[in-house]
């Protein structure tokens, strides 16, 4: 994907997607948005891919949107402006809906849409020195396309402060808010990612896809008879599935299940 702003490599069931516009601190433009969306969708269809890790080349994870691109879209026709915004919104939807577990590897600047990518990933790890900012209000914009994912990650109260003030915060605060799961020293970031990837690879891929659907579909539902029936149907189907039978047999026979990496 040369010139696309995205670098992709797959090894041992792990796809590594790198935002690759280091000269622009990996800021979004239309090419990067389209390329990243296409790469995620293609990898999600590849049965050899078990985990996606998203990171940034250079000194930053992602500095948000390229301001020149945003200005150009604001000056475009209303229809073109709206279509471009829908493509950006679609990127976060594609990442969130990916059936494979997704891991964000965050260092340096993580502003605006970059923070949205982190919130849309299943697991997020950052350096203590990483700098996060919901910077849109400072330049007269709204964190609209990333809003649903940020609200889900950190809740209404924290989002209220950081969306309204555009205050930056570091990796330690990001972990306290729940935006990232761990904040570590820069020298330990890749080790932390490797540890999480190993844990993900030890689990059944079909079950992980089912967990992701469960998380999306159970969120906000009342705990009533319909939910209990749905939950019972899901576990019954899982127990009768090939993965379920293999996992239980492996446990009883004290051996690794077949999806465990050699």
GUKELO-519024 format. One line per 5 residues: number of its first residue (from 1); their letters; for each residue x, y, z of N, C-alpha, C. Coordinates in nm, 2 decimals. Each point is the difference from the previous one (the first is absolute). Example, Ala and Ser with C-alpha at 12.3 -4.5 7.8 and 13.67 -1.06 7.14 Angstrom:
% residues 2
1> as> 1.32 -0.57 0.78 -0.09 0.12 0.00 0.09 0.12 0.00  -0.04 0.11 -0.07 0.09 0.11 0.00 -0.08 0.11 0.08 $
% end
This chain:
% residues 262
1> xxxxx> 0.08 -0.12 0.00 -0.08 0.12 0.00 0.09 0.13 0.00  0.10 -0.01 -0.09 0.09 0.11 0.00 -0.07 0.13 -0.04  0.03 0.11 0.07 -0.06 0.13 -0.03 -0.14 0.01 0.06  -0.05 -0.10 0.07 -0.14 0.01 0.05 0.00 0.06 0.14  0.11 0.01 0.07 0.00 0.05 0.13 -0.01 -0.11 0.10 $
6> xxxxx> -0.01 -0.13 -0.04 -0.02 -0.11 0.08 0.10 -0.11 -0.04  0.07 -0.06 0.10 0.09 -0.11 -0.02 -0.06 -0.12 0.07  0.00 -0.12 -0.07 -0.07 -0.12 0.06 0.10 -0.11 -0.01  0.01 -0.08 0.11 0.08 -0.12 0.00 -0.07 -0.11 0.08  0.01 -0.12 -0.04 -0.07 -0.11 0.07 0.10 -0.11 0.02 $
11> xxxxx> 0.01 -0.04 0.13 0.09 -0.11 0.04 -0.06 -0.08 0.12  0.00 -0.13 -0.01 -0.05 -0.08 0.11 -0.13 0.03 0.05  -0.09 0.04 -0.09 -0.14 0.03 0.03 -0.02 0.14 0.05  0.10 0.08 0.01 -0.01 0.14 0.05 0.02 0.09 -0.12  -0.10 0.09 -0.02 0.01 0.10 -0.10 0.04 0.13 0.07 $
16> xxxxx> 0.11 0.06 -0.05 0.04 0.13 0.05 -0.03 0.11 -0.10  -0.08 0.09 0.04 -0.04 0.12 -0.09 0.07 0.12 0.06  0.08 0.06 -0.09 0.07 0.12 0.04 -0.05 0.12 -0.07  -0.04 0.11 0.07 -0.03 0.12 -0.07 0.14 0.06 -0.04  0.01 0.03 -0.13 0.14 0.02 -0.05 0.00 0.14 -0.08 $
21> xxxxx> -0.03 0.10 0.08 0.02 0.14 -0.05 0.09 0.07 0.10  0.12 -0.05 0.03 0.07 0.06 0.12 0.03 0.15 -0.02  0.02 0.05 -0.12 0.02 0.14 -0.02 -0.11 0.09 0.03  -0.13 -0.06 0.01 -0.12 0.07 0.04 -0.05 -0.05 0.14  0.09 -0.07 0.07 -0.04 -0.06 0.13 -0.12 -0.09 -0.01 $
26> xxxxx> -0.01 -0.07 -0.12 -0.10 -0.10 -0.03 -0.14 0.06 0.00  -0.01 0.13 -0.03 -0.13 0.07 0.00 -0.09 -0.06 -0.12  -0.13 -0.01 0.02 -0.09 -0.05 -0.10 -0.01 0.09 -0.12  0.00 -0.05 -0.12 -0.05 0.06 -0.11 -0.09 -0.10 -0.07  -0.06 0.04 -0.12 -0.10 -0.09 -0.06 0.07 -0.13 -0.04 $
31> xxxxx> 0.12 0.01 -0.05 0.07 -0.13 -0.04 0.02 -0.09 0.11  0.05 0.05 0.12 0.03 -0.08 0.11 -0.13 -0.06 0.06  -0.11 0.07 0.00 -0.13 -0.05 0.05 -0.05 -0.11 -0.09  0.01 0.02 -0.13 -0.05 -0.11 -0.09 0.09 -0.12 0.01  0.13 0.02 0.01 0.10 -0.11 0.00 -0.02 -0.08 0.13 $
36> xxxxx> -0.01 0.07 0.11 -0.01 -0.07 0.13 -0.13 -0.08 0.01  -0.11 0.06 -0.05 -0.13 -0.07 0.00 0.01 -0.13 -0.08  0.06 0.01 -0.12 0.01 -0.11 -0.09 0.09 -0.11 0.06  0.11 0.04 0.06 0.09 -0.10 0.06 -0.07 -0.07 0.11  -0.07 0.06 0.09 -0.07 -0.06 0.11 -0.10 -0.10 -0.06 $
41> xxxxx> -0.08 0.04 -0.10 -0.10 -0.09 -0.05 0.06 -0.12 -0.07  0.11 0.02 -0.07 0.07 -0.11 -0.06 0.05 -0.10 0.10  0.07 0.05 0.10 0.06 -0.09 0.10 -0.11 -0.07 0.08  -0.11 0.06 0.02 -0.11 -0.06 0.08 -0.06 -0.12 -0.08  0.02 0.00 -0.13 -0.05 -0.12 -0.08 0.10 -0.11 -0.01 $
46> xxxxx> 0.13 0.03 0.04 0.10 -0.10 -0.02 0.00 -0.10 0.12  -0.03 -0.13 -0.02 0.00 -0.09 0.11 0.13 -0.02 0.07  0.11 0.03 -0.07 0.13 -0.01 0.06 0.03 0.10 0.11  -0.07 0.11 0.00 0.02 0.11 0.09 -0.08 -0.02 0.12  0.07 0.00 0.12 -0.07 -0.02 0.13 -0.01 0.13 0.08 $
51> xxxxx> 0.10 0.09 -0.02 0.00 0.12 0.08 0.05 0.12 -0.09  -0.05 0.12 0.02 0.05 0.12 -0.06 0.06 0.09 0.10  0.12 0.05 -0.03 0.07 0.10 0.08 0.01 0.12 -0.08  -0.04 0.12 0.06 0.00 0.12 -0.07 0.10 0.10 0.07  0.10 0.05 -0.08 0.10 0.09 0.06 0.03 0.11 -0.10 $
56> xxxxx> 0.09 0.09 0.04 0.04 0.11 -0.09 0.15 0.00 -0.02  0.04 0.03 -0.12 0.14 0.02 -0.03 0.05 0.14 0.04  0.13 0.01 0.04 0.05 0.13 0.03 -0.02 0.04 0.15  -0.02 0.12 0.02 0.00 0.05 0.14 -0.14 0.01 0.06  -0.11 -0.04 -0.08 -0.13 0.02 0.05 -0.09 -0.12 -0.04 $
61> xxxxx> -0.10 -0.03 0.08 -0.10 -0.10 -0.04 -0.09 0.06 -0.11  -0.06 0.11 0.03 -0.09 0.07 -0.10 -0.03 0.14 0.05  0.03 0.10 -0.07 -0.02 0.14 0.04 -0.14 0.05 -0.04  -0.09 -0.10 -0.03 -0.14 0.04 -0.03 -0.01 0.03 -0.15  -0.08 0.09 -0.04 -0.03 0.03 -0.14 0.10 0.10 -0.06 $
66> xxxxx> 0.04 -0.02 -0.12 0.08 0.10 -0.07 -0.08 0.12 -0.02  0.05 0.11 0.05 -0.08 0.13 0.00 -0.03 0.05 -0.14  0.10 -0.02 -0.09 -0.03 0.04 -0.14 -0.11 -0.08 -0.06  -0.01 -0.13 0.03 -0.11 -0.08 -0.05 -0.13 0.05 0.06  0.00 0.02 0.13 -0.13 0.04 0.06 -0.04 0.14 -0.05 $
71> xxxxx> 0.09 0.09 -0.03 -0.04 0.13 -0.05 -0.05 -0.01 -0.14  0.06 -0.09 -0.08 -0.05 -0.02 -0.14 -0.14 -0.06 0.00  -0.03 -0.09 0.09 -0.13 -0.06 0.01 -0.10 0.10 0.04  0.04 0.09 0.10 -0.10 0.10 0.04 -0.03 0.10 -0.11  0.09 0.01 -0.10 -0.03 0.09 -0.11 -0.07 -0.07 -0.12 $
76> xxxxx> -0.01 -0.13 0.01 -0.07 -0.07 -0.11 -0.15 0.01 0.01  -0.06 -0.05 -0.10 -0.15 0.00 0.00 -0.05 -0.07 0.12  -0.13 0.03 0.05 -0.05 -0.07 0.11 -0.01 -0.15 -0.02  -0.03 -0.04 -0.12 -0.01 -0.15 -0.03 0.14 -0.07 0.01  0.10 0.07 -0.06 0.13 -0.06 0.00 0.06 0.00 0.15 $
81> xxxxx> -0.03 0.11 0.07 0.05 0.01 0.14 -0.07 -0.11 0.08  -0.13 -0.03 -0.01 -0.07 -0.10 0.07 0.05 -0.14 -0.03  0.02 -0.02 -0.13 0.05 -0.14 -0.04 0.14 -0.02 0.05  0.08 0.09 0.00 0.14 -0.01 0.06 -0.01 -0.03 0.15  -0.09 0.07 0.07 -0.02 -0.03 0.14 -0.05 -0.14 0.03 $
86> xxxxx> -0.09 -0.05 -0.09 -0.05 -0.13 0.01 0.11 -0.11 -0.01  0.09 0.03 -0.10 0.11 -0.09 -0.01 0.09 -0.01 0.12  0.02 0.12 0.07 0.08 0.00 0.12 -0.08 -0.08 0.11  -0.13 0.02 0.01 -0.08 -0.07 0.10 0.01 -0.15 -0.02  0.00 -0.04 -0.13 0.00 -0.14 -0.04 0.13 -0.06 0.05 $
91> xxxxx> 0.11 0.07 0.00 0.13 -0.06 0.04 -0.02 -0.05 0.15  -0.05 0.08 0.08 -0.01 -0.04 0.14 -0.10 -0.11 0.02  -0.11 0.00 -0.08 -0.09 -0.11 0.00 0.06 -0.13 -0.04  0.08 0.00 -0.11 0.07 -0.12 -0.05 0.10 -0.05 0.11  0.07 0.09 0.06 0.09 -0.05 0.11 -0.07 -0.06 0.11 $
96> xxxxx> -0.11 0.07 0.05 -0.07 -0.05 0.11 -0.07 -0.13 -0.03  -0.05 -0.03 -0.12 -0.07 -0.12 -0.04 0.09 -0.11 -0.04  0.13 0.02 -0.01 0.09 -0.10 -0.04 -0.02 -0.13 0.08  -0.02 -0.12 -0.05 -0.02 -0.11 0.08 0.12 -0.05 0.07  0.12 0.04 -0.04 0.12 -0.04 0.06 0.03 0.10 0.12 $
101> xxxxx> 0.07 -0.05 0.10 0.04 0.10 0.11 0.10 0.10 -0.06  -0.02 0.12 0.05 0.09 0.12 -0.05 0.07 0.06 0.12  0.12 0.03 -0.02 0.09 0.06 0.10 0.06 0.13 -0.05  -0.01 0.10 0.08 0.06 0.13 -0.03 0.13 0.01 0.07  0.11 0.04 -0.07 0.13 0.02 0.05 0.03 0.15 -0.01 $
106> xxxxx> 0.00 0.07 0.11 -0.01 0.14 0.00 0.13 0.07 0.06  0.06 0.08 -0.08 0.11 0.08 0.05 -0.01 0.14 -0.06  0.07 0.10 0.06 0.00 0.13 -0.05 -0.14 0.06 0.00  -0.03 0.09 -0.10 -0.12 0.07 -0.01 -0.12 -0.09 -0.04  -0.11 0.01 0.07 -0.12 -0.07 -0.04 -0.12 0.10 0.02 $
111> xxxxx> -0.03 0.07 -0.11 -0.09 0.11 0.01 -0.12 -0.03 -0.09  -0.12 0.06 0.03 -0.11 -0.01 -0.08 -0.04 -0.14 -0.05  0.00 -0.01 -0.13 -0.03 -0.13 -0.06 0.09 -0.11 0.04  0.12 0.03 0.04 0.09 -0.10 0.05 -0.05 -0.06 0.13  -0.05 0.09 0.08 -0.06 -0.05 0.13 -0.13 -0.09 -0.03 $
116> xxxxx> -0.07 0.04 -0.11 -0.11 -0.08 -0.04 0.04 -0.14 -0.04  0.11 -0.02 -0.07 0.05 -0.13 -0.03 0.03 -0.08 0.12  0.06 0.06 0.10 0.03 -0.07 0.13 -0.12 -0.04 0.06  -0.10 0.08 0.01 -0.13 -0.03 0.07 -0.07 -0.11 -0.08  0.01 -0.01 -0.13 -0.06 -0.11 -0.08 0.07 -0.13 0.01 $
121> xxxxx> 0.12 -0.01 0.05 0.07 -0.12 0.01 -0.04 -0.08 0.13  0.01 -0.13 -0.01 -0.04 -0.08 0.12 0.09 0.02 0.12  0.13 0.00 -0.03 0.10 0.02 0.11 0.09 0.12 -0.05  0.04 0.08 0.10 0.09 0.11 -0.03 0.11 0.01 0.10  0.12 0.01 -0.05 0.12 0.01 0.09 0.08 0.13 -0.05 $
126> xxxxx> 0.05 0.07 0.10 0.07 0.13 -0.03 0.12 0.02 0.08  0.08 0.09 -0.04 0.12 0.04 0.08 -0.05 0.10 0.10  0.07 0.01 0.11 -0.04 0.11 0.10 0.01 0.14 -0.05  0.09 0.01 -0.10 0.03 0.14 -0.05 -0.09 0.03 -0.12  -0.08 -0.09 -0.05 -0.10 0.03 -0.11 -0.08 0.12 0.04 $
131> xxxxx> -0.04 0.07 -0.10 -0.08 0.12 0.02 -0.13 -0.01 -0.07  -0.11 0.00 0.07 -0.14 -0.01 -0.05 -0.07 0.13 0.00  -0.08 0.03 -0.10 -0.08 0.12 0.00 -0.12 -0.01 -0.09  -0.11 0.03 0.05 -0.13 0.02 -0.08 0.00 0.15 -0.04  0.08 0.03 -0.10 0.03 0.14 -0.03 -0.09 0.07 -0.09 $
136> xxxxx> -0.11 -0.06 -0.04 -0.09 0.06 -0.10 -0.06 0.13 0.03  -0.05 0.02 0.13 -0.06 0.12 0.03 0.09 0.12 0.00  0.13 -0.02 0.01 0.10 0.11 0.00 0.01 0.06 -0.14  -0.03 -0.08 -0.10 0.01 0.06 -0.14 -0.14 0.01 -0.06  -0.11 0.00 0.08 -0.13 0.02 -0.05 -0.07 -0.12 -0.06 $
141> xxxxx> 0.05 -0.12 0.04 -0.06 -0.12 -0.06 -0.07 -0.08 0.11  -0.06 -0.11 -0.03 -0.06 -0.09 0.10 0.06 -0.14 -0.01  0.02 -0.07 0.11 0.04 -0.14 0.00 -0.11 -0.09 -0.03  -0.07 0.02 -0.12 -0.13 -0.07 -0.02 0.02 -0.14 -0.05  0.09 -0.03 -0.10 0.01 -0.13 -0.05 0.06 -0.10 0.10 $
146> xxxxx> 0.08 0.05 0.09 0.07 -0.08 0.11 -0.08 0.00 0.12  -0.10 0.08 0.02 -0.08 0.02 0.12 -0.05 -0.13 0.06  -0.07 -0.08 -0.08 -0.06 -0.12 0.06 0.10 -0.09 0.06  0.12 -0.01 -0.06 0.10 -0.09 0.05 0.07 0.05 0.13  0.02 0.14 0.00 0.06 0.06 0.11 -0.09 -0.01 0.12 $
151> xxxxx> -0.13 0.03 -0.02 -0.10 0.00 0.11 0.00 -0.14 0.06  0.00 -0.11 -0.09 0.00 -0.13 0.05 0.13 -0.03 0.08  0.11 0.05 -0.04 0.13 -0.03 0.07 0.01 0.07 0.13  -0.03 0.13 0.01 0.03 0.07 0.12 -0.12 0.06 0.07  -0.12 -0.02 -0.06 -0.12 0.05 0.07 -0.03 0.15 -0.03 $
156> xxxxx> -0.13 0.03 0.03 -0.05 0.14 -0.02 0.08 0.10 0.08  0.02 -0.02 0.12 0.06 0.10 0.09 0.14 0.04 -0.04  0.09 -0.10 -0.03 0.13 0.03 -0.04 0.00 0.06 -0.14  -0.08 -0.05 -0.09 -0.01 0.05 -0.13 -0.04 0.15 0.00  -0.09 0.03 0.09 -0.05 0.14 0.01 0.12 0.09 0.03 $
161> xxxxx> 0.08 -0.03 0.09 0.12 0.09 0.03 0.09 0.01 -0.12  0.05 -0.12 -0.05 0.11 0.01 -0.10 -0.05 0.04 -0.14  -0.13 -0.02 -0.03 -0.05 0.05 -0.13 -0.02 0.15 0.01  -0.05 0.05 0.11 -0.02 0.14 0.01 0.12 0.09 0.02  0.10 -0.06 0.08 0.12 0.08 0.03 0.11 -0.02 -0.10 $
166> xxxxx> 0.00 -0.11 -0.07 0.11 -0.04 -0.09 0.13 0.00 0.07  0.00 -0.03 0.13 0.12 -0.01 0.08 0.08 -0.13 -0.04  0.13 0.01 -0.02 0.07 -0.13 -0.02 0.02 -0.08 0.13  0.02 -0.13 -0.01 0.03 -0.08 0.11 0.09 -0.11 -0.04  0.07 -0.06 0.10 0.11 -0.10 -0.03 -0.05 -0.14 0.01 $
171> xxxxx> 0.09 -0.09 -0.02 -0.04 -0.14 0.00 -0.05 -0.05 0.14  0.05 0.05 0.10 -0.04 -0.04 0.14 -0.15 0.04 0.02  -0.04 0.13 -0.05 -0.13 0.04 0.01 -0.09 -0.08 -0.09  0.05 -0.03 -0.12 -0.08 -0.08 -0.09 -0.04 -0.14 0.06  0.10 -0.06 0.07 -0.03 -0.13 0.07 -0.10 0.02 0.11 $
176> xxxxx> 0.01 0.11 0.08 -0.09 0.03 0.11 -0.14 0.01 -0.06  -0.02 0.07 -0.11 -0.13 0.02 -0.06 -0.06 -0.13 -0.07  0.09 -0.09 -0.03 -0.04 -0.12 -0.07 0.01 0.00 -0.15  0.06 0.11 -0.05 0.02 0.01 -0.14 0.10 -0.10 -0.05  0.11 -0.02 0.08 0.10 -0.11 -0.02 0.00 -0.09 0.12 $
181> xxxxx> 0.04 -0.13 -0.03 -0.01 -0.10 0.11 0.13 0.00 0.08  0.11 0.04 -0.06 0.13 0.01 0.07 0.08 0.12 -0.05  0.07 0.07 0.08 0.10 0.10 -0.04 0.14 -0.05 0.06  0.10 -0.01 -0.09 0.13 -0.05 0.04 0.11 0.09 -0.05  0.12 -0.03 0.05 0.11 0.07 -0.05 0.02 -0.02 -0.15 $
186> xxxxx> 0.05 0.09 -0.07 0.02 -0.02 -0.14 0.08 -0.13 -0.04  0.10 -0.03 0.08 0.08 -0.12 -0.03 -0.08 -0.13 0.02  -0.11 0.01 0.07 -0.08 -0.12 0.03 -0.13 -0.01 -0.09  -0.02 0.09 -0.09 -0.12 0.00 -0.08 -0.02 -0.13 -0.08  0.11 -0.03 -0.08 -0.01 -0.12 -0.08 -0.01 -0.13 0.08 $
191> xxxxx> 0.06 0.00 0.11 -0.02 -0.12 0.09 -0.14 -0.01 0.05  -0.06 0.11 0.03 -0.14 0.00 0.05 -0.09 -0.05 -0.12  0.02 0.05 -0.12 -0.08 -0.04 -0.11 0.02 -0.15 -0.03  0.12 -0.05 0.01 0.03 -0.14 -0.03 -0.07 -0.08 0.11  -0.01 0.04 0.12 -0.07 -0.08 0.11 -0.15 -0.01 -0.03 $
196> xxxxx> -0.06 0.11 -0.04 -0.14 0.00 -0.03 -0.03 -0.08 -0.13  0.09 0.01 -0.10 -0.02 -0.08 -0.12 0.01 -0.15 0.03  0.09 -0.04 0.08 0.01 -0.14 0.04 -0.12 -0.04 0.07  -0.06 0.08 0.09 -0.12 -0.04 0.07 -0.12 -0.02 -0.10  0.00 0.09 -0.10 -0.11 0.00 -0.10 0.01 -0.13 -0.08 $
201> xxxxx> 0.12 -0.03 -0.04 0.02 -0.12 -0.09 -0.03 -0.13 0.07  0.00 0.00 0.14 -0.03 -0.12 0.07 -0.14 -0.03 0.01  -0.09 0.10 -0.05 -0.14 -0.02 0.01 -0.06 -0.04 -0.14  -0.12 -0.05 0.00 -0.06 -0.05 -0.12 -0.05 0.12 -0.08  0.03 0.00 -0.13 -0.04 0.11 -0.08 -0.15 0.02 -0.02 $
206> xxxxx> -0.07 -0.12 -0.02 -0.14 0.01 -0.01 -0.07 0.06 0.13  0.05 -0.05 0.11 -0.05 0.05 0.13 0.03 0.15 0.01  0.12 0.05 -0.04 0.03 0.14 0.01 -0.10 0.08 -0.08  -0.03 -0.05 -0.13 -0.09 0.07 -0.08 -0.14 0.01 0.07  -0.04 -0.11 0.06 -0.12 -0.01 0.08 0.00 0.10 0.12 $
211> xxxxx> 0.11 0.01 0.06 0.01 0.09 0.12 -0.02 0.15 -0.05  0.06 0.03 -0.12 -0.01 0.13 -0.05 -0.15 0.04 -0.04  -0.06 -0.10 -0.06 -0.15 0.02 -0.02 -0.08 0.02 0.13  0.03 -0.09 0.09 -0.07 0.01 0.13 0.02 0.14 0.07  0.12 0.05 0.00 0.03 0.13 0.06 -0.08 0.11 -0.07 $
216> xxxxx> 0.00 -0.01 -0.14 -0.08 0.11 -0.07 -0.15 -0.02 0.03  -0.05 -0.12 -0.01 -0.14 -0.02 0.00 -0.06 0.00 0.14  0.08 -0.03 0.11 -0.06 0.00 0.13 0.01 0.14 0.07  0.09 0.09 -0.06 0.02 0.13 0.07 -0.14 0.08 0.00  -0.03 0.05 0.12 -0.12 0.08 0.01 -0.13 -0.07 0.01 $
221> xxxxx> 0.00 -0.14 -0.02 -0.13 -0.07 0.00 -0.04 -0.02 0.14  -0.13 0.00 0.03 -0.05 -0.03 0.13 0.02 -0.15 0.04  0.02 -0.02 0.12 0.02 -0.14 0.05 -0.14 -0.06 0.02  -0.06 -0.05 -0.11 -0.13 -0.06 0.01 -0.01 -0.14 -0.06  -0.12 -0.05 -0.02 -0.01 -0.14 -0.05 0.06 -0.01 -0.14 $
226> xxxxx> -0.02 0.10 -0.08 0.06 -0.01 -0.14 0.15 -0.01 0.00  0.06 0.08 0.09 0.15 -0.01 0.00 0.04 -0.13 0.06  -0.06 -0.05 0.10 0.04 -0.13 0.06 -0.02 -0.11 -0.11  -0.11 0.00 -0.07 -0.02 -0.10 -0.11 0.11 0.01 -0.10  0.04 0.12 -0.04 0.10 0.03 -0.10 0.13 -0.06 0.05 $
231> xxxxx> 0.04 0.03 0.13 0.12 -0.04 0.06 0.01 -0.16 0.00  -0.11 -0.06 0.04 -0.01 -0.14 0.01 0.02 -0.07 -0.14  -0.06 0.06 -0.10 0.01 -0.05 -0.14 0.15 0.01 -0.05  0.07 0.11 0.04 0.13 0.02 -0.05 0.10 -0.11 0.07  -0.02 -0.02 0.13 0.09 -0.10 0.06 -0.03 -0.14 -0.04 $
236> xxxxx> -0.13 -0.03 -0.02 -0.04 -0.13 -0.05 0.07 -0.03 -0.14  -0.01 0.10 -0.09 0.06 -0.01 -0.13 0.15 -0.02 0.01  0.06 0.08 0.09 0.15 -0.01 0.02 0.04 -0.14 0.05  -0.07 -0.05 0.09 0.03 -0.14 0.05 -0.01 -0.11 -0.10  -0.09 0.02 -0.10 -0.02 -0.10 -0.10 0.09 0.02 -0.12 $
241> xxxxx> 0.07 0.12 -0.01 0.08 0.03 -0.12 0.13 -0.08 0.00  0.06 -0.01 -0.12 0.13 -0.07 -0.01 0.10 0.06 0.10  0.01 0.13 0.01 0.09 0.06 0.09 -0.03 -0.04 0.15  -0.12 0.01 0.03 -0.04 -0.03 0.14 0.03 -0.14 0.03  -0.03 -0.10 -0.09 0.03 -0.14 0.03 0.16 -0.02 0.01 $
246> xxxxx> 0.07 0.07 -0.09 0.15 -0.02 0.00 0.05 0.06 0.13  -0.04 0.12 0.04 0.05 0.06 0.12 -0.02 -0.08 0.12  -0.12 -0.05 0.02 -0.04 -0.08 0.11 0.08 -0.13 0.00  0.02 -0.06 -0.11 0.07 -0.13 -0.01 0.15 0.02 0.03  0.05 0.11 -0.05 0.14 0.04 0.03 0.03 0.02 0.15 $
251> xxxxx> -0.10 0.06 0.06 0.01 0.03 0.15 0.00 -0.14 0.07  -0.09 -0.08 -0.03 -0.02 -0.13 0.06 0.12 -0.09 -0.02  0.06 0.01 -0.12 0.11 -0.09 -0.04 0.14 0.07 0.04  -0.01 0.12 0.06 0.12 0.07 0.04 0.10 0.02 -0.12  -0.05 0.05 -0.11 0.08 0.03 -0.11 -0.04 0.14 -0.06 $
256> xxxxx> 0.09 0.06 -0.08 -0.04 0.13 -0.06 -0.11 -0.02 -0.10  -0.10 0.09 -0.02 -0.09 -0.01 -0.11 0.06 0.03 -0.13  -0.06 -0.04 -0.11 0.06 0.00 -0.13 0.03 0.14 -0.05  -0.06 0.10 0.06 0.03 0.14 -0.05 0.12 0.06 0.07  0.05 -0.07 0.10 0.12 0.06 0.07 0.12 0.00 -0.09 $
261> xx> 0.07 0.11 -0.01 0.12 0.01 -0.08 0.10 -0.10 0.05  0.07 -0.06 -0.10 0.11 -0.10 0.03 0.13 0.08 0.04 $
% end
